[in-house]
C-alpha cells in the first residue's frame, strides 16, 4: 500500500520524464547517426539536472556540490573504463555524421539513474528533515556526481577514441 501511495502521488511530469528517458534508451539499442556534438547532450542534461537538484533540494548545498564533484571524478573513471571495451563510434563516410553503435547500456543506465534519483526524492518527501542531515546531503551529492560522471567518462572515452581513430586513419 505504501509503494502504491508513493507511485500515485508522484507528479505526472516525473513519469513523462521517465518515459522520455526510456525512449532514448530504446532508441539507443539500434545504431544511430548523429552529429558529433550530439554525444554531449545527455551528459550535459544529467550534469545540470544533478547540480540543480543539489542546489535546490539540500540545506548543505556547498557540501552537496563539493561531494558531487568528487562523485563526478569517480564516475568519470568508471564511465571511461566501462566504455573502453564496448562498441566505438564510426564515421559515416561522405558526411560529418557519426554512427553510434546500438547498445543496451543507455537503457540500463537510464533506469538505474531514475530509480536512484526517484528514491532520493521519495526519501526527501517522506522525511523532509533529511534536507538538514549532512549525511543525506553527502549521499545525495555523491550519487548525483557519480551519475553525471559515468556519462561524461563514457562520452569522453568514445569521443577521444573516435578523434584518435580519425586523425590517425
N, C-alpha and C positions, 0 to 999 in steps of 0.2 A: 504494500500500500504506500509506503514511504517513497519508493522509487517512482511509482506512478504519479504521485503528487509532484515530485521534483520535475519529471518529464512534462507533465501537463501545465505546470506553472512556468516553464521556460518560454521566454518571449519567441514569437514567431520568427523574428529576424535571425535568431540563432540557428533555427532549423533550415532557414533559407540559405544562410552562410554554409552550413554543413553540407547541404545538397549541392551547392555550387562547388565546394572543395572536393566532394566525392566525384562530381562530374569531371573536374580537372584530372583527378586520379584515374578515372575510367578512360579518358582521352589519352592519358599517358601510357596506357597499355599497348597502344599502337605507335608505330613510327609516325613522327610528325615533322613537318617542315616549318621553320620559323626563322626570323631574323636573329642574329647572334645576341642582340640586346634583349630579346625576349626571354633569354635564360635568367635574367636578373629580376624579373617582375615578381615571381613568387617569393624569392628570398627577401626582397625589399619589403613586400607586403607583410611577411611574418616578423621581420625585424621591427617595422613600425608598429604593428599590432602589439607585439610584446612590450616594446618601450612605452607606448601609450598606456597599456594596461598597468604596467609597473608604476608609472607616474600618477595615473588617475585612481587606482584602486588600493594603494598602500599608504600607510601612515609614515613609514620609513622609506620614502621613495629614493633618498640618496643611497641608502644601503641596498635597496632593491636593485637600483641601477648599477651599483658597484659589483654586486654578485652576479647580476645579469651579464656584465662584461666578462667576468671570469667563466661563467657558464658558456658564454658565446665562444670564448677561446677553446674550451674543452670540446664543445660541439663542433667547431671548425675542424679540429683534428680528427674527430670521429667521422664527420661527413667526408673529409678528404680520404680517409682510409676506406670507408665504405664504397666510395666510387672508383677507387683505384683499379679494382679488378672487374668492374662491370662494363657494360657496353659504352662505347665512346661516341662522341659527336663525329659526324661526317659532313663533308662539304657537298652540297648539291652542285654538280658540275654545271657550268654555264650561268650560275646565278650567285647572288650574295646571300643565299639562304643556307642554313644548316639542316641536317637531318638528325633528329634526336631519336635514337632507337627506343622502341617501346620497352617498358619495364613496369613490373608491379610495385616497384619501390615507392613511387609517388603516392599511390592509393594507400599503401600500408602506412607511410609517413603521415599522411593527412588524417587518417583515422586515429592513429596513436596520439597525434598532436591535439586533435579535437577532444579526445577523451581526457587528456591531461588538463587542458585549459578549461574544459567544462567542469571537471571535478574540482579544480581550484576555485572556480567561481561558485559552485554549489556550496562548498565549504564556507565561503565568504557570506553567502546568503543565509545559510543555516545558523552560522555562528559569527555574526558581524563583529564580535570582539576580536576575532582573528586579525582584523585590519591593524590592530595595535600590538600584535605579537611580533616581536623581532624575528623569531624563528620562522613564523609563517611567511613574513616578508622576505626572508632569505631564501626559503624554499621556492616561493613564488618567483622571485627574481632569477634564481639559478635555472629553474625549469624553463622559463621564457628565454633565457640566454642560450641554453643547450638546444632548444628547438630551432631558434634562429641560426645558431652556429652550425648545426648539422646541415641545414640547407645551404648556407654560404660556403661551407667547406666542400660540399659535394659540387656545387655550381662552379666554384673557383677551380677545383680539380678538373672538371670537364672542360672549362674554358681554357686553362693553361695547356692541357694536353692537346686540345684542338689547335690552339695557336702554334704550339711547337710542331705538330704534325704538318701543318700547312705552311709554315715558314721553311721547314727543312725539306718538304717533299713537294 
